[in-house]
């Protein structure tokens, strides 16, 4: 159970705002932020393989789906029994082995930023850092005036721009890194993948 918690929960739980070091944004920073924002708003759906690595080296793989706005599903490969689903404004976290389900409001989690309908990296979301290197662009985000809710770094390939990874840092300074591979964009997926209120969804998981 400890290993499963280390793998799954940090991508949902709040992070430590003290780890975000703000500095004035340059014109180049602002231009790159605008490019990233435009790409995210063009994103309608994504299916990809993912590799998740915790600070302690624990790792897991699986398949992830994102449908904007508001829907996400991360299904871990066996032997990990974990399933994360976002829909109805909630994150649904299910341990197949323990038959235990937990829900959290999407808006209270770092990944909720990715699922917004009108996604803006300004206003109630603040960019606390922009870094470049190795052909990658890293943009670190916190909620304006609500930084205690989490810190999320989005990592993009720069040419062409494309989301490749995100990193969440928890209150103890521990990182959880999720790297995407084999992305497929613009696909249509069965609604039941995300509908944890559908009796068929719950029956398939053995939930009463």
N, CA, C and O of each residue as an XYZ file, in Angstrom:
832
protein
N       0.822     -1.202      0.000
C       0.000      0.000      0.000
C       0.859      1.256      0.000
O       0.524      2.233     -0.670
N       1.970      1.244      0.746
C       2.839      2.412      0.793
C       3.366      2.738     -0.590
O       3.370      3.904     -0.985
N       3.817      1.725     -1.345
C       4.369      1.972     -2.663
C       3.300      2.531     -3.592
O       3.574      3.437     -4.380
N       2.078      1.996     -3.506
C       1.014      2.499     -4.368
C       0.713      3.950     -4.053
O       0.483      4.748     -4.961
N       0.712      4.300     -2.779
C       0.439      5.684     -2.411
C       1.510      6.609     -2.964
O       1.202      7.689     -3.469
N       2.776      6.187     -2.870
C       3.866      7.010     -3.366
C       3.763      7.212     -4.872
O       4.166      8.253     -5.392
N       3.228      6.221     -5.569
C       3.130      6.336     -7.011
C       1.994      7.248     -7.450
O       2.184      8.096     -8.322
N       0.830      7.086     -6.863
C      -0.347      7.725     -7.425
C      -0.719      9.043     -6.776
O      -1.018     10.010     -7.477
N      -0.708      9.105     -5.470
C      -1.263     10.264     -4.806
C      -0.511     11.565     -5.042
O      -1.164     12.606     -5.112
N       0.820     11.586     -5.172
C       1.491     12.874     -5.350
C       1.083     13.640     -6.601
O       1.256     14.858     -6.640
N       0.551     12.982     -7.622
C       0.150     13.747     -8.803
C      -1.184     14.446     -8.579
O      -1.616     15.241     -9.413
N      -1.846     14.152     -7.446
C      -3.109     14.800     -7.123
C      -3.013     15.749     -5.946
O      -3.717     16.758     -5.909
N      -2.148     15.442     -4.976
C      -2.155     16.183     -3.732
C      -1.475     17.541     -3.857
O      -0.667     17.750     -4.761
N      -1.803     18.482     -2.935
C      -1.174     19.804     -2.970
C       0.334     19.723     -2.825
O       0.876     18.753     -2.294
N       0.998     20.759     -3.309
C       2.453     20.828     -3.255
C       2.871     22.037     -2.448
O       2.038     22.832     -2.012
N       4.170     22.165     -2.255
C       4.692     23.202     -1.371
C       4.978     24.485     -2.145
O       5.822     24.472     -3.041
N       4.304     25.594     -1.833
C       4.524     26.813     -2.590
C       5.917     27.398     -2.412
O       6.386     28.131     -3.282
N       6.578     27.099     -1.327
C       7.899     27.675     -1.086
C       8.927     27.212     -2.109
O       9.986     27.823     -2.250
N       8.613     26.114     -2.837
C       9.568     25.605     -3.798
C       9.536     26.381     -5.120
O      10.429     26.231     -5.954
N       8.515     27.203     -5.303
C       8.415     27.980     -6.538
C       9.123     29.312     -6.366
O       8.687     30.145     -5.571
N      10.204     29.527     -7.096
C      10.993     30.754     -6.991
C      10.610     31.684     -8.128
O      11.006     31.465     -9.273
N       9.839     32.726     -7.818
C       9.372     33.648     -8.843
C      10.487     34.610     -9.237
O      11.330     34.969     -8.415
N      10.482     35.023    -10.499
C      11.386     36.070    -10.984
C      10.657     36.786    -12.097
O       9.727     36.231    -12.682
N      11.058     38.003    -12.400
C      10.398     38.732    -13.487
C      10.509     37.974    -14.805
O      11.554     37.405    -15.121
N       9.420     37.973    -15.567
C       9.401     37.283    -16.846
C       9.930     38.197    -17.943
O       9.578     39.374    -18.016
N      10.788     37.628    -18.800
C      11.319     38.385    -19.931
C      10.332     38.336    -21.094
O       9.349     37.596    -21.052
N      10.592     39.111    -22.107
C       9.748     39.073    -23.300
C       9.799     37.691    -23.950
O       8.792     37.193    -24.452
N      10.980     37.082    -23.933
C      11.086     35.731    -24.485
C      10.248     34.752    -23.675
O       9.574     33.885    -24.232
N      10.297     34.899    -22.350
C       9.463     34.044    -21.487
C       7.997     34.183    -21.869
O       7.295     33.187    -22.047
N       7.543     35.415    -21.994
C       6.134     35.662    -22.287
C       5.740     35.086    -23.646
O       4.629     34.581    -23.811
N       6.640     35.160    -24.604
C       6.345     34.597    -25.917
C       6.227     33.079    -25.846
O       5.336     32.491    -26.459
N       7.124     32.448    -25.099
C       7.060     30.991    -24.965
C       5.834     30.555    -24.171
O       5.229     29.529    -24.482
N       5.465     31.322    -23.151
C       4.251     31.020    -22.396
C       3.034     31.090    -23.318
O       2.144     30.243    -23.243
N       2.998     32.094    -24.177
C       1.880     32.240    -25.115
C       1.817     31.055    -26.080
O       0.730     30.576    -26.402
N       2.974     30.582    -26.541
C       3.004     29.406    -27.429
C       2.466     28.176    -26.719
O       1.667     27.429    -27.283
N       2.903     27.963    -25.477
C       2.447     26.805    -24.710
C       0.946     26.883    -24.442
O       0.231     25.889    -24.563
N       0.479     28.074    -24.077
C      -0.943     28.274    -23.801
C      -1.779     27.990    -25.043
O      -2.819     27.336    -24.963
N      -1.321     28.484    -26.193
C      -2.055     28.256    -27.443
C      -2.106     26.777    -27.785
O      -3.143     26.279    -28.221
N      -0.999     26.066    -27.593
C      -0.974     24.620    -27.883
C      -1.953     23.881    -26.975
O      -2.706     23.028    -27.446
N      -1.954     24.195    -25.690
C      -2.853     23.516    -24.754
C      -4.312     23.782    -25.094
O      -5.147     22.885    -24.979
N      -4.627     24.993    -25.510
C      -6.009     25.304    -25.857
C      -6.439     24.649    -27.163
O      -7.632     24.432    -27.376
N      -5.493     24.331    -28.039
C      -5.835     23.594    -29.262
C      -6.035     22.102    -28.987
O      -6.661     21.395    -29.777
N      -5.501     21.636    -27.871
C      -5.575     20.212    -27.550
C      -7.013     19.832    -27.214
O      -7.598     20.352    -26.264
N      -7.568     18.930    -27.992
C      -8.911     18.420    -27.706
C      -8.855     17.063    -27.030
O      -9.617     16.798    -26.101
N      -7.957     16.200    -27.490
C      -7.828     14.879    -26.871
C      -6.421     14.343    -27.090
O      -5.728     14.707    -28.040
N      -6.034     13.477    -26.186
C      -4.695     12.886    -26.214
C      -4.755     11.498    -25.599
O      -5.355     11.301    -24.542
N      -4.137     10.552    -26.257
C      -3.896      9.227    -25.687
C      -2.404      8.960    -25.768
O      -1.792      9.188    -26.812
N      -1.808      8.478    -24.679
C      -0.362      8.247    -24.671
C      -0.015      7.192    -23.638
O      -0.766      6.938    -22.696
N       1.118      6.601    -23.837
C       1.718      5.800    -22.773
C       2.386      6.764    -21.793
O       2.812      7.854    -22.176
N       2.474      6.355    -20.524
C       3.152      7.198    -19.551
C       4.070      6.369    -18.667
O       3.835      5.187    -18.416
N       5.124      7.031    -18.205
C       6.040      6.481    -17.208
C       6.036      7.445    -16.038
O       6.349      8.625    -16.198
N       5.682      6.948    -14.866
C       5.643      7.777    -13.661
C       6.752      7.341    -12.718
O       6.884      6.158    -12.407
N       7.555      8.312    -12.260
C       8.678      8.023    -11.376
C       8.590      8.918    -10.152
O       8.509     10.141    -10.270
N       8.605      8.305     -8.976
C       8.588      9.047     -7.725
C      10.015      9.367     -7.303
O      10.973      8.810     -7.839
N      10.145     10.267     -6.340
C      11.457     10.700     -5.860
C      12.282      9.526     -5.339
O      13.505      9.510     -5.473
N      11.597      8.532     -4.739
C      12.314      7.396     -4.163
C      12.672      6.339     -5.193
O      13.217      5.292     -4.843
N      12.372      6.603     -6.465
C      12.703      5.666     -7.538
C      11.600      4.708     -7.897
O      11.708      4.000     -8.899
N      10.525      4.658     -7.106
C       9.398      3.803     -7.456
C       8.826      4.262     -8.793
O       8.690      5.460     -9.038
N       8.493      3.310     -9.651
C       8.026      3.669    -10.981
C       6.860      2.790    -11.409
O       6.663      1.693    -10.886
N       6.112      3.279    -12.342
C       4.998      2.520    -12.906
C       4.726      3.057    -14.300
O       5.036      4.207    -14.612
N       4.144      2.207    -15.131
C       3.764      2.588    -16.487
C       2.284      2.360    -16.684
O       1.633      1.680    -15.891
N       1.762      2.932    -17.744
C       0.362      2.727    -18.049
C      -0.039      3.510    -19.281
O       0.801      3.985    -20.045
N      -1.342      3.631    -19.454
C      -1.915      4.365    -20.581
C      -2.778      5.488    -20.034
O      -3.560      5.291    -19.104
N      -2.627      6.679    -20.626
C      -3.399      7.827    -20.196
C      -4.219      8.416    -21.325
O      -3.809      8.403    -22.486
N      -5.378      8.930    -20.968
C      -6.255      9.627    -21.905
C      -6.590     10.996    -21.315
O      -6.857     11.106    -20.118
N      -6.578     12.022    -22.134
C      -7.042     13.351    -21.744
C      -8.030     13.821    -22.795
O      -7.749     13.782    -23.993
N      -9.186     14.265    -22.335
C     -10.173     14.889    -23.215
C     -10.520     16.228    -22.593
O     -11.103     16.288    -21.510
N     -10.160     17.297    -23.279
C     -10.436     18.626    -22.773
C     -11.753     19.132    -23.322
O     -12.055     18.946    -24.500
N     -12.560     19.789    -22.446
C     -12.231     20.092    -21.044
C     -12.709     19.007    -20.078
O     -13.694     18.314    -20.334
N     -11.996     18.879    -18.976
C     -12.527     18.226    -17.796
C     -12.384     16.734    -17.625
O     -12.822     16.200    -16.606
N     -11.771     16.013    -18.604
C     -11.750     14.563    -18.480
C     -10.331     14.017    -18.619
O      -9.541     14.481    -19.442
N     -10.036     13.027    -17.796
C      -8.722     12.381    -17.824
C      -8.884     10.958    -17.277
O      -9.727     10.704    -16.416
N      -8.077     10.054    -17.784
C      -8.032      8.682    -17.254
C      -6.595      8.201    -17.328
O      -5.975      8.236    -18.391
N      -6.066      7.751    -16.193
C      -4.744      7.147    -16.132
C      -4.899      5.744    -15.569
O      -5.253      5.557    -14.404
N      -4.627      4.760    -16.422
C      -4.780      3.358    -16.042
C      -3.393      2.733    -15.987
O      -2.681      2.694    -16.991
N      -3.018      2.248    -14.821
C      -1.688      1.699    -14.604
C      -1.639      0.241    -15.051
O      -2.600     -0.509    -14.883
N      -0.491     -0.145    -15.628
C      -0.286     -1.532    -16.026
C      -0.168     -2.427    -14.795
O       0.324     -1.989    -13.755
N      -0.629     -3.711    -14.909
C      -0.365     -4.668    -13.828
C       1.144     -4.773    -13.597
O       1.917     -4.638    -14.546
N       1.580     -5.013    -12.343
C       0.751     -5.390    -11.197
C       0.160     -4.222    -10.418
O      -0.526     -4.445     -9.421
N       0.407     -2.972    -10.847
C      -0.176     -1.841    -10.125
C      -1.697     -1.843    -10.300
O      -2.185     -1.911    -11.429
N      -2.438     -1.770     -9.218
C      -3.900     -1.872     -9.318
C      -4.607     -0.520     -9.386
O      -5.784     -0.431     -9.038
N      -3.924      0.523     -9.821
C      -4.449      1.876     -9.670
C      -5.158      2.376    -10.925
O      -4.793      2.045    -12.053
N      -6.193      3.192    -10.679
C      -6.925      3.854    -11.745
C      -7.255      5.264    -11.278
O      -7.791      5.452    -10.186
N      -6.933      6.264    -12.114
C      -7.288      7.662    -11.853
C      -8.191      8.139    -12.977
O      -7.853      8.006    -14.153
N      -9.337      8.694    -12.616
C     -10.283      9.198    -13.613
C     -10.762     10.577    -13.179
O     -11.138     10.778    -12.024
N     -10.747     11.523    -14.110
C     -11.295     12.854    -13.854
C     -12.545     13.046    -14.689
O     -12.540     12.810    -15.897
N     -13.618     13.477    -14.037
C     -14.876     13.781    -14.701
C     -15.813     14.392    -13.672
O     -15.595     14.255    -12.469
N     -16.851     15.063    -14.142
C     -17.847     15.649    -13.231
C     -17.212     16.585    -12.200
O     -17.739     16.739    -11.098
N     -16.091     17.207    -12.549
C     -15.437     18.120    -11.616
C     -14.715     17.431    -10.481
O     -14.328     18.085     -9.513
N     -14.521     16.104    -10.576
C     -13.876     15.338     -9.516
C     -12.766     14.462    -10.084
O     -12.838     14.009    -11.227
N     -11.735     14.230     -9.264
C     -10.769     13.171     -9.534
C     -11.185     11.946     -8.738
O     -11.373     12.017     -7.523
N     -11.327     10.821     -9.433
C     -11.725      9.543     -8.851
C     -10.489      8.646     -8.834
O      -9.938      8.325     -9.887
N     -10.058      8.245     -7.648
C      -8.848      7.435     -7.470
C      -9.287      6.088     -6.922
O      -9.901      6.025     -5.857
N      -8.978      5.002     -7.638
C      -9.471      3.677     -7.245
C      -8.324      2.669     -7.179
O      -7.514      2.561     -8.100
N      -8.279      1.941     -6.077
C      -7.332      0.845     -5.896
C      -8.099     -0.456     -6.135
O      -8.926     -0.857     -5.316
N      -7.820     -1.104     -7.253
C      -8.552     -2.315     -7.615
C      -8.340     -3.433     -6.605
O      -9.250     -4.217     -6.336
N      -7.136     -3.502     -6.046
C      -6.830     -4.584     -5.107
C      -7.578     -4.411     -3.786
O      -8.137     -5.367     -3.249
N      -7.582     -3.192     -3.274
C      -8.242     -2.932     -1.999
C      -9.718     -2.607     -2.155
O     -10.449     -2.542     -1.166
N     -10.169     -2.400     -3.412
C     -11.558     -2.014     -3.680
C     -11.911     -0.732     -2.940
O     -13.005     -0.599     -2.391
N     -10.977      0.204     -2.932
C     -11.180      1.472     -2.241
C     -11.168      2.620     -3.250
O     -10.310      2.686     -4.130
N     -12.141      3.521     -3.099
C     -12.238      4.683     -3.975
C     -12.126      5.963     -3.159
O     -12.647      6.049     -2.047
N     -11.439      6.959     -3.723
C     -11.297      8.276     -3.113
C     -11.613      9.315     -4.181
O     -11.254      9.129     -5.344
N     -12.276     10.405     -3.808
C     -12.533     11.477     -4.754
C     -12.014     12.802     -4.204
O     -12.045     13.055     -3.000
N     -11.533     13.642     -5.130
C     -11.038     14.980     -4.805
C     -11.573     15.959     -5.842
O     -11.709     15.579     -7.005
N     -11.880     17.195     -5.478
C     -12.282     18.184     -6.483
C     -11.151     18.444     -7.474
O     -10.001     18.622     -7.074
N     -11.475     18.465     -8.756
C     -10.462     18.742     -9.772
C      -9.769     20.070     -9.507
O      -8.552     20.180     -9.660
N     -10.534     21.074     -9.112
C      -9.975     22.399     -8.931
C      -8.992     22.523     -7.792
O      -8.271     23.517     -7.710
N      -8.941     21.524     -6.894
C      -8.022     21.592     -5.760
C      -6.715     20.860     -6.025
O      -5.869     20.776     -5.135
N      -6.532     20.328     -7.231
C      -5.350     19.548     -7.553
C      -4.518     20.241     -8.624
O      -5.072     20.969     -9.449
N      -3.201     20.036     -8.634
C      -2.362     20.671     -9.658
C      -2.778     20.343    -11.083
O      -2.741     21.211    -11.954
N      -3.177     19.088    -11.331
C      -3.507     18.698    -12.701
C      -4.812     19.307    -13.191
O      -5.110     19.267    -14.385
N      -5.592     19.872    -12.272
C      -6.826     20.513    -12.694
C      -6.603     21.630    -13.692
O      -7.482     21.920    -14.504
N      -5.441     22.262    -13.646
C      -5.123     23.347    -14.579
C      -5.179     22.850    -16.026
O      -5.651     23.569    -16.907
N      -4.704     21.629    -16.278
C      -4.661     21.099    -17.639
C      -6.041     20.855    -18.220
O      -6.205     20.840    -19.439
N      -7.035     20.664    -17.362
C      -8.347     20.230    -17.816
C      -9.340     21.366    -17.982
O     -10.509     21.129    -18.289
N      -8.890     22.594    -17.783
C      -9.790     23.735    -17.917
C     -10.270     23.911    -19.353
O      -9.574     23.571    -20.309
N     -11.469     24.447    -19.474
C     -12.023     24.734    -20.795
C     -11.254     25.875    -21.451
O     -10.680     25.703    -22.527
N     -11.242     27.025    -20.812
C     -10.514     28.188    -21.324
C      -9.226     28.309    -20.518
O      -9.189     28.978    -19.485
N      -8.176     27.656    -21.000
C      -6.946     27.545    -20.226
C      -6.092     28.789    -20.430
O      -5.726     29.128    -21.556
N      -5.780     29.466    -19.326
C      -4.929     30.647    -19.366
C      -3.818     30.505    -18.337
O      -4.071     30.171    -17.179
N      -2.596     30.758    -18.762
C      -1.447     30.707    -17.854
C      -1.193     32.099    -17.280
O      -0.059     32.574    -17.223
N      -2.279     32.730    -16.860
C      -2.236     34.067    -16.270
C      -3.528     34.238    -15.487
O      -4.355     33.327    -15.437
N      -3.700     35.401    -14.877
C      -4.910     35.634    -14.105
C      -4.872     34.877    -12.796
O      -4.054     35.176    -11.927
N      -5.757     33.890    -12.644
C      -5.762     33.124    -11.397
C      -4.715     32.016    -11.383
O      -4.615     31.267    -10.411
N      -3.923     31.910    -12.472
C      -2.767     31.016    -12.517
C      -1.529     31.874    -12.767
O      -1.537     32.729    -13.652
N      -0.472     31.653    -11.999
C       0.754     32.435    -12.152
C       1.903     31.544    -12.599
O       2.044     30.412    -12.136
N       2.716     32.065    -13.497
C       3.952     31.387    -13.895
C       5.042     31.812    -12.936
O       5.389     32.990    -12.863
N       5.585     30.852    -12.198
C       6.629     31.167    -11.227
C       8.023     30.919    -11.766
O       9.004     31.263    -11.106
N       8.140     30.327    -12.955
C       9.457     30.110    -13.534
C       9.371     29.589    -14.955
O       8.454     28.842    -15.295
N      10.331     29.985    -15.791
C      10.466     29.484    -17.159
C      11.927     29.092    -17.355
O      12.832     29.887    -17.098
N      12.150     27.859    -17.813
C      13.514     27.379    -18.065
C      13.569     26.722    -19.437
O      12.569     26.204    -19.935
N      14.745     26.751    -20.034
C      14.968     26.121    -21.331
C      16.264     25.339    -21.288
O      17.209     25.707    -20.591
N      16.292     24.253    -22.046
C      17.519     23.477    -22.136
C      17.259     22.158    -22.809
O      16.215     21.541    -22.600
N      18.213     21.717    -23.626
C      18.081     20.429    -24.288
C      16.891     20.333    -25.209
O      16.331     19.253    -25.397
N      16.496     21.467    -25.792
C      15.349     21.456    -26.688
C      14.008     21.416    -25.978
O      12.971     21.216    -26.611
N      14.023     21.606    -24.662
C      12.800     21.538    -23.876
C      12.493     22.878    -23.223
O      13.398     23.656    -22.921
N      11.216     23.136    -23.011
C      10.724     24.335    -22.349
C       9.981     23.907    -21.094
O       9.070     23.081    -21.161
N      10.367     24.469    -19.938
C       9.761     24.106    -18.663
C       9.066     25.324    -18.062
O       9.693     26.359    -17.836
N       7.777     25.192    -17.808
C       6.972     26.280    -17.259
C       6.370     25.811    -15.939
O       5.614     24.840    -15.900
N       6.715     26.513    -14.856
C       6.224     26.142    -13.532
C       5.064     27.050    -13.148
O       5.146     28.271    -13.279
N       3.978     26.435    -12.672
C       2.723     27.127    -12.411
C       2.282     26.970    -10.966
O       2.497     25.929    -10.345
N       1.663     28.016    -10.441
C       0.935     27.964     -9.173
C      -0.349     28.760     -9.376
O      -0.449     29.556    -10.310
N      -1.322     28.549     -8.509
C      -2.537     29.356     -8.548
C      -2.263     30.686     -7.848
O      -1.708     30.718     -6.749
N      -2.651     31.763     -8.486
C      -2.408     33.095     -7.941
C      -3.110     33.253     -6.598
O      -4.325     33.086     -6.489
N      -2.312     33.583     -5.568
C      -2.870     33.776     -4.245
C      -3.304     32.507     -3.555
O      -3.813     32.548     -2.435
N      -3.109     31.370     -4.217
C      -3.517     30.087     -3.640
C      -2.419     29.046     -3.903
O      -2.702     27.888     -4.209
N      -1.189     29.478     -3.779
C      -0.061     28.618     -4.142
C       0.004     27.349     -3.299
O       0.588     26.356     -3.733
N      -0.591     27.362     -2.092
C      -0.552     26.177     -1.243
C      -1.285     24.993     -1.866
O      -1.120     23.858     -1.418
N      -2.093     25.246     -2.895
C      -2.810     24.154     -3.536
C      -1.923     23.323     -4.453
O      -2.328     22.234     -4.861
N      -0.736     23.794     -4.788
C       0.121     22.944     -5.595
C       1.064     23.680     -6.511
O       0.877     24.857     -6.819
N       2.078     22.965     -6.940
C       3.057     23.462     -7.918
C       3.181     22.436     -9.022
O       3.402     21.253     -8.764
N       3.040     22.888    -10.236
C       3.054     22.006    -11.394
C       4.006     22.571    -12.435
O       3.888     23.734    -12.818
N       4.949     21.756    -12.895
C       5.837     22.153    -13.984
C       5.458     21.381    -15.235
O       5.473     20.150    -15.240
N       5.122     22.095    -16.286
C       4.824     21.506    -17.584
C       6.075     21.563    -18.446
O       6.721     22.606    -18.548
N       6.414     20.439    -19.064
C       7.625     20.342    -19.876
C       7.214     20.073    -21.323
O       6.541     19.087    -21.622
N       7.631     20.965    -22.203
C       7.274     20.893    -23.621
C       8.526     20.683    -24.462
O       9.586     21.227    -24.153
N       8.402     19.888    -25.536
C       9.379     19.979    -26.612
C       9.199     21.338    -27.262
O       8.078     21.840    -27.332
N      10.281     21.948    -27.739
C      10.183     23.320    -28.240
C       9.894     23.430    -29.736
O       9.240     24.383    -30.157
N      10.364     22.478    -30.552
C      10.242     22.637    -31.994
C       9.940     21.295    -32.654
O      10.859     20.513    -32.896
N       8.664     21.011    -32.950
C       7.499     21.846    -32.653
C       7.099     21.704    -31.180
O       7.460     20.729    -30.520
N       6.348     22.689    -30.676
C       5.956     22.650    -29.279
C       4.937     21.537    -29.055
O       3.991     21.368    -29.823
N       5.165     20.774    -27.964
C       4.298     19.630    -27.666
C       4.549     19.205    -26.228
O       5.701     19.087    -25.810
N       3.485     18.974    -25.466
C       3.628     18.553    -24.079
C       4.258     17.171    -24.007
O       3.790     16.236    -24.658
N       5.316     17.041    -23.219
C       6.021     15.775    -23.084
C       6.020     15.234    -21.650
O       6.172     14.031    -21.435
N       5.849     16.130    -20.671
C       6.057     15.691    -19.290
C       5.441     16.720    -18.340
O       5.280     17.887    -18.697
N       5.098     16.275    -17.121
C       4.816     17.217    -16.048
C       5.422     16.698    -14.758
O       5.640     15.499    -14.588
N       5.690     17.639    -13.846
C       6.338     17.320    -12.571
C       5.553     18.007    -11.463
O       5.296     19.210    -11.528
N       5.174     17.244    -10.451
C       4.519     17.787     -9.258
C       5.485     17.643     -8.089
O       6.129     16.605     -7.937
N       5.587     18.679     -7.266
C       6.443     18.655     -6.082
C       5.563     18.750     -4.842
O       4.728     19.648     -4.739
N       5.748     17.820     -3.897
C       4.879     17.809     -2.717
C       5.474     18.647     -1.587
O       6.524     19.270     -1.746
N       4.790     18.652     -0.451
C       5.156     19.537      0.661
C       6.499     19.186      1.279
O       7.098     20.018      1.960
N       6.987     17.965      1.054
C       8.302     17.567      1.556
C       9.406     17.746      0.519
O      10.545     17.335      0.738
N       9.062     18.365     -0.615
C      10.058     18.561     -1.665
C      10.270     17.345     -2.530
O      11.247     17.285     -3.276
N       9.373     16.363     -2.450
C       9.501     15.148     -3.243
C       8.851     15.344     -4.610
O       7.737     15.857     -4.712
N       9.552     14.933     -5.647
C       9.046     15.090     -7.007
C       8.375     13.824     -7.506
O       8.824     12.713     -7.227
N       7.307     14.008     -8.239
C       6.699     12.936     -9.014
C       6.675     13.384    -10.463
O       6.102     14.421    -10.799
N       7.303     12.593    -11.312
C       7.504     12.978    -12.717
C       6.718     12.020    -13.609
O       6.839     10.802    -13.478
N       5.917     12.571    -14.510
C       5.147     11.777    -15.463
C       5.595     12.149    -16.871
O       5.470     13.302    -17.284
N       6.121     11.163    -17.611
C       6.632     11.386    -18.959
C       5.745     10.661    -19.958
O       5.433      9.483    -19.783
N       5.340     11.370    -21.003
C       4.452     10.821    -22.024
C       5.255     10.309    -23.218
O       6.300     10.861    -23.563
N       4.748      9.245    -23.841
C       5.360      8.714    -25.059
C       4.252      8.172    -25.956
O       3.131      7.935    -25.506
N       4.582      7.982    -27.227
C       3.642      7.460    -28.226
C       2.321      8.233    -28.230
O       1.255      7.616    -28.203
N       2.367      9.567    -28.262
C       1.118     10.333    -28.195
C       0.281     10.200    -29.455
O       0.808     10.134    -30.565
N      -1.029     10.161    -29.267
C      -2.003     10.194    -30.356
C      -2.968     11.336    -30.063
O      -3.597     11.365    -29.005
N      -3.085     12.274    -30.995
C      -3.877     13.466    -30.764
C      -5.170     13.425    -31.581
O      -5.216     12.884    -32.686
N      -6.222     14.018    -30.997
C      -7.455     14.231    -31.736
C      -8.371     13.039    -31.855
O      -9.328     13.090    -32.627
N      -8.121     11.963    -31.125
C      -8.958     10.774    -31.218
C     -10.274     10.921    -30.455
O     -10.441     11.831    -29.643
N     -11.191     10.016    -30.733
C     -12.456      9.936    -30.009
C     -12.447      8.669    -29.168
O     -12.073      7.597    -29.644
N     -12.862      8.803    -27.911
C     -12.793      7.690    -26.972
C     -14.167      7.434    -26.370
O     -14.955      8.368    -26.221
N     -14.471      6.171    -26.018
C     -15.776      5.869    -25.426
C     -16.012      6.674    -24.152
O     -15.131      6.773    -23.297
N     -17.201      7.243    -24.035
C     -17.528      8.080    -22.878
C     -17.407      7.322    -21.570
O     -17.105      7.915    -20.534
N     -17.640      6.018    -21.607
C     -17.627      5.238    -20.367
C     -16.234      5.180    -19.733
O     -16.114      4.870    -18.548
N     -15.181      5.473    -20.504
C     -13.841      5.505    -19.926
C     -13.748      6.508    -18.781
O     -12.954      6.330    -17.857
N     -14.562      7.562    -18.846
C     -14.456      8.663    -17.891
C     -15.676      8.778    -16.966
O     -15.693      9.610    -16.059
N     -16.685      7.949    -17.195
C     -17.962      8.122    -16.487
C     -18.045      7.195    -15.288
O     -18.633      6.116    -15.353
N     -17.432      7.648    -14.167
C     -17.421      6.778    -12.985
C     -18.775      6.729    -12.281
O     -18.927      6.002    -11.299
N     -19.758      7.485    -12.760
C     -21.122      7.368    -12.239
C     -21.969      6.380    -13.031
O     -23.079      6.042    -12.620
N     -21.449      5.918    -14.164
C     -22.166      4.943    -14.985
C     -22.129      3.574    -14.291
O     -21.054      3.103    -13.920
N     -23.291      2.935    -14.114
C     -23.302      1.614    -13.453
C     -22.392      0.596    -14.113
O     -21.839     -0.266    -13.431
N     -22.222      0.678    -15.453
C     -21.338     -0.276    -16.145
C     -19.888     -0.058    -15.763
O     -19.131     -1.018    -15.622
N     -19.494      1.200    -15.593
C     -18.134      1.537    -15.148
C     -17.886      0.923    -13.778
O     -16.862      0.280    -13.549
N     -18.833      1.128    -12.875
C     -18.657      0.661    -11.501
C     -18.727     -0.865    -11.416
O     -18.019     -1.482    -10.621
N     -19.585     -1.464    -12.241
C     -19.679     -2.921    -12.254
C     -18.376     -3.551    -12.726
O     -17.946     -4.570    -12.186
N     -17.744     -2.946    -13.735
C     -16.483     -3.484    -14.251
C     -15.387     -3.467    -13.195
O     -14.485     -4.304    -13.227
N     -15.455     -2.520    -12.253
C     -14.462     -2.415    -11.186
C     -14.880     -3.158     -9.924
O     -14.121     -3.238     -8.959
N     -16.094     -3.701     -9.940
C     -16.575     -4.404     -8.758
C     -16.976     -3.480     -7.627
O     -16.887     -3.844     -6.454
N     -17.429     -2.252     -7.992
C     -17.853     -1.286     -6.980
C     -19.361     -1.412     -6.795
O     -20.096     -1.364     -7.781
N     -19.846     -1.573     -5.563
C     -21.298     -1.679     -5.334
C     -22.042     -0.451     -5.832
O     -23.265     -0.381     -5.715
